[in-house]
Amino acid sequence: MALNLNKNLKLYYSISEVANMFGLNESTLRYWEQEFPFLKPKTSGPSKIRQYTEKDIEQVRLIYNLVKVRGFKLSAAKKMINANRKGADKSAEVLSSLIDIRTELQAMRKQLDYLQ
């Protein structure tokens, strides 16, 4: 059996790791958990330590794209997700791809500028 190097070996992420991924405060993530019922990370132990899965991170990415990138108010983001979940997911996916492409193009431009 071949080793799959693309597989993510980490199953759970802490709230601080997820907050750092998106440049958010931990309190923002906790607030979003209250506002968006589908965002419910696993909690463990008596201190209720949050453990985010890849699916939870995708939920955060969806909310982040609507609220922080596109500028929706929380109530408008909730309405959009409730009305058209599949469309909101697709929109977030497309936006993420475009951001990745922009980053690659900027890196290419820097390399070209360096060669000149």
N, C-alpha and C positions, 0 to 999 in steps of 0.2 A: 504494500500500500504506500503510495507516495505521500510525502509531507505537504500539507496545504499551507503555504506561507502567507496566503491572503486572509486566512481565518483569524478573526479577532479572538484572542485567548481570554480576554477579560469579560466576565459575565456581568459584574455589577460595578457601578461607579458611585462615588460619594457625591454628596450635594456640592461640595467645594470643587470637585473635578468638573462636574457639569456646569457649574457657574463660571468657572474659568474658560471652558470651551466656548461659551457665548459672551464672555465679558460682562456678566451680570453679577449682582449681589445674591447671596444665598437667600436673603429675605425676599427678593423678587420671585425666586423659584417657589418659596413657601407660599407666597401670596397667589401665584398662578395656580398652585395646587388647590387652593380654596375656591378660586374663580372658575376653573375648568375641571369638571368632575371626571373627565377621562384621563387626567394626569394624576395618577396615584402610584408613586413608586413604592416598592416593597419596604416595609419597616421591620426591624428586628430588634430583639432585646427589650429590656425594660425602659431604656432611654429612647426607644423608637428611632434608631438611626436609619436614615433613608438610604435605600440602595436602588439606584436607577439602572434599568436594563437598556439595551439598544432601542427597544420599542419606546421606552419612556423618553429617551433622548430625541427620537424622531418626533414625538409629541411636542417636546420643548422647542425643537427646531421649527415646527409648524407655527406655534404660538409666537416665537421670536420673529419669524419672517412677517407675520401679519402685523404684530404690534410695533416692533422696533425698526424693521426695514421698510415696510409699506406705510407705517404711520396710523394704523387703525387704533381706535379706542378699544378698550377691553370688551365693552358691550357689542361693538360692531364685529370684533373678531369672533366672539361667541356666536353671534347670529350667522356669520359667514360659515363657520365650521358646522353649525347645526343644520343650516339650509343646504349646504353643498360640500360635504366632507371630502368626497372624492376630488372635486375641483380644487379645493383648498390644498389638499395633499399634493396634487399635480402641480399647482402653482408654486408651492414651496420647493418641489423637486426641480422645476425648471429654473427658478431663481438661484438655487444652489449651484446648478450647472453653469449658469451664466457668470456667477461670481468666480467659479473655478477657472473658466475660460479667460475672464478678464485678468486674473492673477497670472496666468500663463503668458498672456500677451504682454503684460507689463514686464515680466521677467525677460521675454524675448527682446523687447524694446531696449532694456538696460544693456543686454548683451550686444545689440547692434550699435548702441551709442558708444559702448566701450571699444568696439572695433574701429570706429571712425576716427 
